[in-house]
Amino acid sequence: MASIDSIISTIETRWAEVAMTLIPQAAEQHDLVDVYVASFWLFYVDYSAFYPPYLSINTEEQYRKDRDSGHPYRWSPAEWKFGLDDATDAMADDYEPLMEALSERSEEDWNAAIEAHHQAMSRVCRHLTNTFRASGDSRFSGTFVVGIFEERESEAEFERLVHLSIDDSILNQLPEPTWSNKPTKR
């Protein structure tokens, strides 16, 4: 059986590949031109199951429509129109070895795996942000960013994950933050 670290490394690589394919594919499918954000969220772990997070995207146009109708959810992926179900489905099998490796392990081991997964997904976010920004793809805004916006967590954990997944130099430029812009240690 592979080590937990090597399984998480494989998950990290696969998420980067899957997201690099499916984010532009979703933009094409929905004819989107001003995608400003992608987010990993809904990380589900209950110490017997460890599932892939959900991936969503949003556009400036959709955000304006939502805001104008009284729903200003710029950084709230649960409220966004464009969820990428295919991404979570594509990653499901990659999480089976992780669940097997953690089976019958201590809560401390699960917590360490959860943190290692957050770290890996944060690296995926930063990689995707940099790659999409450098691509020149006109469907993505110049301020496009990928982050972990996990609203189900406490405010402190939400902020920690935002700062972990988005470089401070980019984070400080984003409009309407719901987090503090104090630099953090990664």
Secondary structure, DSSP 4 states (H G I P E B T S, - for coil): ---HHHHHHHHHHHHHHHHHHHHHHHHHHTT-S-EEEEEEE--EE-SS-EEPPEEEEEEHHHHHHHHHTT---TT-GGG-SEE-HHHHHHHHHHHHHHHHHHTT--HHHHHHHHHHHHHHHHHHHHHHHHHHHHH--TTEEEEEEEEE--TTS-HHHHHHHHHHHS-HHHHTT-SS-SS-------
